[in-house]
Structure formats: structure tokens, C-alpha cells
């Protein structure tokens, strides 16, 4: 038996594993690196976060990614080059971070790499029955495995697509293992570039769990801040606070067909981008709306669409907790609106449940890798249309 296969077998039989979870989202603010100690699998999964770091992307790196990000037509040579380049950069960041943490590469069992989403194309976007759902993430796992000499699990979304899902959201699987509660309904709300949620009814089986993308999280506010204020995001919502919500523009935004799609649904910056904003402004001939008012309206768009989605799932139930993670927790205007809207419901961040809200998505992919290596078919045996019972991720060996 090849030594790496033997090692993989041994890792699968360990009582606990050291797994690095990697996440780079659609906001492209940096690479999240979470070092996790994961014991057991399935409903017995226990996670201890040993260390966490976000490495910010420099402007050159962002420009390279943006040259192919969420564009229907790109240079295929650039796509080919960046698949390798991003993988090597992620490997370098891992090596440097482990050295800083004084952890030896040889002591790490697995790397779980989400990759960088370049284009997400569910049927609701392209409407072509011939092709169905599709998605593409780059940052080659073999580059990471080779350069770190650590077995790498990558490209998780493709098996989900192959099994009939839309490739997103995948947080559902880890949310179910970590946050299910016997007595309380829980909404796991993640506000990244795109907002998504997992609904965990009290004492639910997996086929009773629901998960969906909602719509824009931070992405529209970020692109507006970049274009008009040369900022990566609206720090402390200071721009939005200086404006007022333009109700007619908000209504125009909410008329987009994506908001009328049935739940569950998936979406991305392919839909919610600068063109989305400018097209609505153009349709209204809105030359008199200040850039601050547009920011306030974009903030409210995210808030309202999130609250609408949560209400869809919880109805009138008061026995519910809303647990929030992602960069949106740092937007006080956004968080205040959600908290005020659900006055009778507890709204907290995942930190109160022992999970760093900045690290949560990286941790969830580490859990997916753990399930791929050591899980069994019983954990997610009861499934619905967008949550197939499959092992996700491609196994990339170091040599």
C-alpha cells in the first residue's frame, strides 16, 4: 500500500484529528485559516479551535482575482494561471502561519480548502436545462498538498452539484452537527458577501433542516463603498448612517426576480453587483439620490431580505434563537435592524456558542473534511432536494 494511502487510512481511524480549515469568501477580504482539533464524527463531533488567523489579500492579489471573478466572459488563460497561483499562495500562507504558530506541518492531519469561488451558476441564473446547476472554485488542491506536504481535501461543492444540489449553501451540514438543540429552534445566519441561513427546528432530523442563500449580505455595500469612497467596506456603517433610506429605490431593488424565487435558493455576486445597483438607478432616472442615501438603502435591502427569509422559516415561533456570524456582525446599522425586528427573539453571535464568528465558515469546511475521511452514511441519511447525503471534497495527496 502506498504510504500516503496508509496514512489516510490511519487518519480516518484516529479518535481526533488536527484539521486546517481554509475559507476565502466572495468579499475577498482575505484567507481565513482555522486550526481545529476535531474529535469523533457525525452527531458526536466535538470541535476545539486551537488557533485562527485571517491573512488580508493585497491589492495586486485582489485585482488578479477580480479579473475573472463573477464575469460571464473571461480569458481562459488567466483562469488557468490563477487556479495554480491561488493554490500556491494559499499553501504559502499555511506554511508561514504554521511556522508562526510553532506547529509542524507533519503534525497536521488534513487541510480543508474551500477555494476561491469564481462563478456560481445555478439554473435560476442561466435557465438552460441542458446544463443544470454549476459552480466553479479555483485554488488547486494539489498545489496546496504538494507545497505543504499535507493531505488536502478541496473542491467540496462539485459532489453536491453532481448529486443534484446547487452547490450551496454547504454550511448546513456543519451547522446541523454543531448547533442542533433539542428544545429550541435555531437560525444560523451568516452575513458574508452573500447572506445565507440554516434553519434547525428543535430536535430535528436532517431532512427537517432547511438551508438557503438569501441575497446580498455585504457585497453591494462593499462595491458601492469602493467605487464612491475608495473604501473596502462601510466601516461601522458610518456612510449608511449619514444617509436616509430611499423607499422607491428599495422597492425597485426588491422587485428583482431573485427575491421572488422559492426557498431554498442560491445566488451570488453574479446577480448582486454594481450593475444591479446602477441598472435600478438608471431605471428610476435617479440622478437626485445621494451616494450616502444609496448606501443607506443598500444596507436596508440586506436587512429586509434577511428578515423576510427568517420569517419565512420561523413563522410566529418565539422559541427561536438567531445566531449570527460573518463580517456583517460588524455593521451596527444592519445588526440593530435585525435585532429590533425580532424583539421577542434572542439574537446573538456564534461567539456565545463558542465559535469565533469570523472563523465559522473555515471551521465548517474542516468539519466537512472530517466527515469525508471518517464519517458514515447514517449521519445525513435523511435528505431533501438541496442537501444530498454525499461525501464532499476531492482528496489531494502530497506526492
N, C-alpha and C positions, 0 to 999 in steps of 0.2 A: 504493500500500500504506500502511495506517495506520502511523504512526511507531512505535507500541508493538509492532505485529506485526513490523515491520522489525527493531526492537531484539531481539525474541525470537529471530528468525532469526539475527541476528548473535551473540547469546549462545550459541546452540546450536552454532555453528561455532568458538567460541573454543577455544584449547588448554587453558585453565584458566579457572575461574570462582570468583568470591567469592560464597559462599552462606551465609546465616544459617540455622542450624537452630534451631527452637523446640520445646521439649518441656515439657508440664505433665502429670504422671502422675496416677495415682489416689491417690497420697499427698497431693497438693495442697499440697506444701510450698513451691512456688514455680515460677517460669518459668525454665527453662534456656535461655540464649542462647549459641550457639556460632558464632563466625565462622570459617568454613572456606575454605581455598583448595583447590579440588579440580581436579586435572589428569586429563585423559582420561576414560574411562568403562569400564564392564564390568570385566573382569579386569585391565585396565590402570589402574584407578582408584588414584590416589595422593591422600591427604588430609593437609593440614597445618593444624593448629589454631592460628589466629592469636591468638584471644582467647576467653575463656569467662567467663560470669558467671551466677549464679543470683540472681534477684530474689525475695525472700521475699514471699509474699502476706500482707497484713494481715488481721486477724480479720474485719473487715467483708466483705472480698472472699471469704474462705473461707465465711462464713455465707451469702452470696448464692449461691455455687456449691452449697453443701450443701442449699439449699432445693429443688434439682432433681436432685441427684446420686444415681444408682443407686436411685431410687424408682420403683416401677411406676406410681404415680399422682402427677401434679404439676399445678401451674397452668400452662396453656399460655401465658398472658400472660407469666409470669415466664421461661419458656423463650425466648419470642420476644425479650424485652427483653435477656436475658443473652447471646444469640447475638451481638447487636450490641455490647453493653457489653464483653464479654470481648475481642472483636476490637479494639475501640478501646483498651482497656487494654494489650493486647499491643503494639499499634502505638506507644503512648506509651512503653512500656518499651524498645522497639527504638530509637526516636528518641533517648531520653535516654542509652541505653547507647552508641550510635554517637557521640554528641556527647562523651561521657566518654572514649571511646577515640580521639577525634580522627580519626574516619573519616567521610567524606562519604557521605550516602545515595546519591548519584548513582554512587558507585564500587561499590556492591553490585549484583551481577547478579540474585540471586534471594533470596527468603525461603521457607523450607520450614516451614510451620506445621502441626503435628500437631493443634492444637486441644485442647479440654478434653473428655475422654470424659464423657458424661452417663449413658449407659446402653448396656450391651453385652448383646445378646440372641441368642446362638447357639441353634440348635434344642434343644440339650441343656438349656437353661433353660426355654423355653416350650412345647416339644413340639407345636407347631402346624405341621403340614406345609404348610398354606395359605400361610404367611408365610416359612418358611425362616429363614436366618441374617439378623441385622440388628444394626446398631450405630449410635450417634449421637455425633458430636463437635460442639461449638459453639465459637464464636470466629470470626466470619465473615471469610473471607479477603479479601473485597472491602473491608472496613473497614481491614484491615491494609495492603492495596495502596494504597488511596486516601490514608490518613493518613501513610504512609511514602514514597509515590511510588516504590515498588519492586515489581516483578513478584513476585507471591506464588503459590506452589503450596500448596494446602491440601486438607483432606478426603481424605487418602490412602486411608482404609480402605474407602470406598464402592466403588471399582473392584474391589478384592479380593473384596468381597461379591458384586458383580454377576457376577464371573467364576466364582463357585461356592465361594469360600473363606469362612472365618468372620470375616474382617476382622482377624485376629490369629493369632499374633504376626507383625508385619511386619519385625522386626529381622533375620529370616533373610536377606533379600536383601542387606543391607549386611554382615552377618556373613560371608556367603559371599565377597563381594568383598574384604573386608579381612583375613580371618583364615584362609582356607583354607591348608593346608600339605600338601606332597607326601608327607611321611613320618610325620606324627603325627595321630592322631585328636584333635579338639578339641571340648570342650563350652564354648559361650559361655553362661554362666549370668548372668542379670540378676535381681537381687533388689530389685525396687521394691515398690510396694503389692502387686502380684501377682508371683509368681516365674515366669519363663519361661526356656527354654533353646533353643539351636540346637546340633544335633549335626552336626559336619563330619567325616565319615570322611576318612582320609588320601587325598589325590589324588582327591577326589570330584567327580563331575559333579553338576549342580544337582539332578537327580532322585534322587540318593543322599543328599541333605541332608534332615535332619528338624528340625522345629521345633514346639514346643508350649508352651502355658501349663501350669504345674504345679499351682498352687493358691495359697494365701496366701503372700505374702512378708512385708512389714511391716504390712499393713493391719490384721490382727486385733490385733497388739501395739499398734499406734498407737491404735486406738479404745478399747482397754482402758486404756491409759495416760491418754488424755484423760478418760475417764469417772471413773476412780478416783483419779487423781493430778494431774489438770489439767495434764498434760504432752502435748506433741505426739508424743513418742516416748519409748521406754525408753533414755535416754542411757547408753551403754556397757553396756547390759543389766544395769544395777545392780538394777532391780526383779526381773528374772528370776533373777539370781544369789542374791537373798535368799530365794527360794522353792525348792520342790522340785517335780519333775515328778510329777503325779498320773496314774498309769498308767491307771486306769479312765477318767478324763476324756479322756486322749489316745486311748484305744481308741474311745471314743464319737465323738470328732471324726473319726477316720479311717474310721468307718463311713458317713460322708456319701457319697451316690451319686456325687458329683463325682470322688472319688478312685478309683472303680471304672470310670470312663469310659475307653475305649481311647485311647491316644495316636495322633495328636495331638488336643488338645482346647483349648478356650478357656474362660476363666472371668473373673470379676471381683468387685468388691465387692457386686454384686447377689446373690451367693451367700455370700461370706465377709464378714460384717458383725457388728454387735453382736447382732443377732437370732440368728445362727448360734451365738454363744457362749452366750447366755442360754438358748436352747432346749435345748442339751445339758446345761447346769447344771440346768435345770428337770426334764429327763427323768430325771436321776440323783438328783433331790432333794438336790443337793449344797450344803447350807447350811453345811457344815463346812469347805469348801475356802477357804483364804485368798486374797485378791486377788493376793498375791505368788506363790502356788502356781499360780494360773490363768495368770499371766504366764509363769512358767517352762514351763508346759505348752503354751502358745501358741508359745513360742519353739521348743520341741521339735517341735511339729506342723510348723512351717515347715521345720525341719532334716530331719526324717524324710521328709517328702513330697518334698523336693528330692533327697535321696539315693536314694530309691526311683526317681525319674524318671531320674536319671543312670545308675543301674544297669541300668535297662530298655534304655537305648541302647548303653552301652559293654560290657555283659556282663562277661567276665573280662579284657578287654583292659587291659594295663598301659601300652601305648604311647599314652597319652592325656594331654592337658593340660586342666585345668579353669580357665577364665579368667573371673573374676567381676567384675561391675560393678553399679552401683545402690547405693542407700542401705544395703542390708543388709551391705555390706562393713564398715560402722562398728559392727556388732553383734558384739562379740568372742565371745560365747557361741555365736551362730549359726555364725560362721566357724570356730571351734575344733571344733565338732561335725562340720562337713563335712570339714575337713582331717584330723581324727582318723579319720573313717570311711573316707577314701580315702588311707590311709597310704602306699601304694605309687604314688600318682599325684601329679603336680605340681599344686598348687592355687595360683594367682596371681591378682592383679587385672589388669585390662586396662592399667593404667599401665605394667606391664612390657613391654607390646607397643606402647607409645607412644600409647595412647588414655586420656585422663582418664576414669576410671570414672564420675564424676558427669556428664560431658558426652556419654557414649557414645550414648545414645538420641537426643539432639539431632543429633549428628553423623550417625547412621544415616538420619535423615529428610532431612538435607541431601544425602546420597548418593542417596536415592530421588528427590529433586527433580532432581538432576544426571542421573540415568538417564531421567527423564521428558523432559527437554529434549534430551539429547544421546546417549542410549543407543540400542540396537537390539535387535531381537527375538532375536538369536542368544545373548545373554548368559544368559537364563533359559529357553532353548528346551526343555530337558528338565525337565518339571514333574511334580509329583504332586498329589494331590487338594486339599491346602490351600495350594499355592504356585503359583497361576496365573501364566502368563507375560504380564503386562499392564503398561502404563504407568500409574502411580497418581498421583492428585492432580488437582485442578481448577486451571486457570490463571486467576488473577485479575489483570487489567490495572489499572494505576494510574488511567487516565482513559479 
